[in-house]
Amino acid sequence: MAMSSSLVGSSRLVDVGGGDSHVPMSTTDNLDPSLAGGFRVIYDRETPFELRIQGADNTPQQIGTLEAIKVKILVMGIDTDIHVVRVELSTESDLFFLYTHTCDLEGFQAMQQQQKLMVDFTDYANVLIRMLNNCIKEPHNHLAVYLMQADGRARLDFIQNMEYKFIELLSVDFIRACEDSIRQHISFRYTSMKSRLQVLQTRLHEVNSIVKTKNPSLLLQLQKSIPSPSSRARFLTH
């Protein structure tokens, strides 16, 4: 299975596919369990995946479900000397969905030989980024099919639709994260969300104060037009 040379770019990893994605920084980033051990994030973006489950008879679903999966790519080492590439998959629809793929030079060489990949380990992360961005930009031509097994193993297949046939470009093995790791990630996501909420509440208070000073009647009008949290809760329960 040869990888097209057009997928192998010369852009630096930190460019994240030529600026197609921005990794937001926050005050809680230093608490991110993904960064433990010296990893750094170079890609963080939602990508459409087709999720399939492999049954007890080892027969995969023919048609899966489309899901927005958050893909985080991390590396250990400097741009010119990457030691490890790690990929984490999660989704907002299921907090307990967390799969990881970790690959060093030795593991990549085994992949390279098995799949006949025409790319070096130094370009591996960049190739993953380009494939993921292709799945986002051209979802009908570039597919990300994710096959999950009951024992926690999974495989991500990047497939290109060539109209007359489907070509498998790359297969990446994943494993479901352990319970302790899942708890750490859920705790981090909760803390991050709580922190963002506090920032928004502070900003809302500042805006209220400004409008109240400059145009009190406008503030009164806004307060009447926007239902309070308690009234929204009553509406949702009826």
Buried (B, 14 or more C-beta within 10 A) or exposed (E): EEBEEEBBBEBEBEBBBEEBBEBEEEEBBEBBBBBEEEBBBBBBBBBBBBBBBBEEEEEBBEEBEEBEBBBBBBBBBEBEEBEBBBBBBBBEEEEEBBBBBBBBBEBBBEBBEEBEBEBEBBBBBBBBBBBBBBBBEEBEEBBBBBBBBEEEBBBBBBBBBEEEEEEEBBBBBBEBBEEEBBBBBBEBBEEBEEBEEEEEEEEEEEEEEEBEEEEEEEBEEEEEEEEEEEEEEEEEEE
